[in-house]
Amino acid sequence: MSTLYVDRKGVAVRLDGGTLVFEEGGARVGAVPLGPLERVILRGDVHLQASVLGRLGELGIGVVVLTGRKAQPSLLMPRPHNDARRRLAQLRQAQDERFKLAVARELLQRKARAQLRLLQERAEADLMHRYELRTAASRVQAAAATLAQAETLPALRGAEGAAAQAYFAGYQVLFAPSLKFSGRNRRPPRDPVNAVLSLGYTLLHAEAVLQTYAAGLDPFVGFLHDLDFGRESLACDLVEPQRVGVDRLVLRLFRERELLPEHFTMVQGACLLGKAGREKFYRAWEPAVEGLRQALRVDCGALARAVVGDAVTAEGDGTRGDAGGDPLDHPDGARSDEG
């Protein structure tokens, strides 16, 4: 086990040696050893002592706190990477427009290729919606060509917006009309598909933040996304090519009827996934996200080497930075958008 999900109202968490113990009404209801854990995801009315958080931090176990309706989770980080020179180098490169453009273009081109693959695959399998899916794929392909030629960040963002609009026009036809999914919306999500997409993207973003800290980078200083108060812009950058992995999982959960309309409720215009639905999602999420985690880990390592060039390497890395080529150049096998 690498991830522990605690989503049970009123449960109390305490330490017992090297084990997390769960209690309800003073009675022990479960226990999990700390050794295998890499992250703990908490949701709802969970009670725990400061000593629990302190021990998780000592062991380098990240904590993600989901509050239900809040778009961004709260994250409690383990100690960051020891080499602060990486963060200094990242700050310098964040002032270099050419470097920012190169990083942003590669991330968005990979995202567009992943979107195109999903649409083309579904067009081959779904005869009923083949025309809409092929039309959407053609529009994404055209936007991808624009991405390759864009010479400024605003132009890149404009092309990415066009690709996203075309992609969701095709993606939405893959869901039953009863789900009332007509494109991406959020804060709050207004239909079941958007509710699950938001949850998946939120968890993916948290993974990116954890990976940036582990790689010695500052998650708040991005290259595609500008600085914005309270926003982990680099994490926003890094999740872009991996979003389609979440889309694939969400599509599978609804098409295989793992998630049903009765798993959702509407509260003041917001569509909320109930506990039974969340349990199904978490069960499917953990195996699906492992490839995305690996891709984020590889991208963070590649970016850390790129920002320092040949000047700095972490002790024991056994690698040298390379100022030439794509900033995030890495083997194709490390990329995962398949979900």
ABEGO torsion letter per residue (X at the ends): XABBBBBBBGBBBBBBEABBBBBBGGBBAEBBBAAABABBBBBEBBBBBAAAAAAAAAAGBBBBBBAGABABBBBBBBBBBABAAAAAAAAAAAABAAAAAAAAAAAAAAAAAAAAAAAAAAAAABAAAAAAAAAAAAAAAAAAAAAAABABAAAAAAAAAAAAAAAAAAAAAABBAAAGBAEBBBOBBABAAAAAAAAAAAAAAAAAAAAAAAAGBBAABBAABBBBBGBBAAAAAAAAAAAAAAAAAAAAAAAAGABBAAABBBBGGBBBBBAAAAAAAAAAAAAAAAAAAAAAAAAAAAAAAAAAEAABBBBGAGBBBBABEBAABBBAAABBAAX
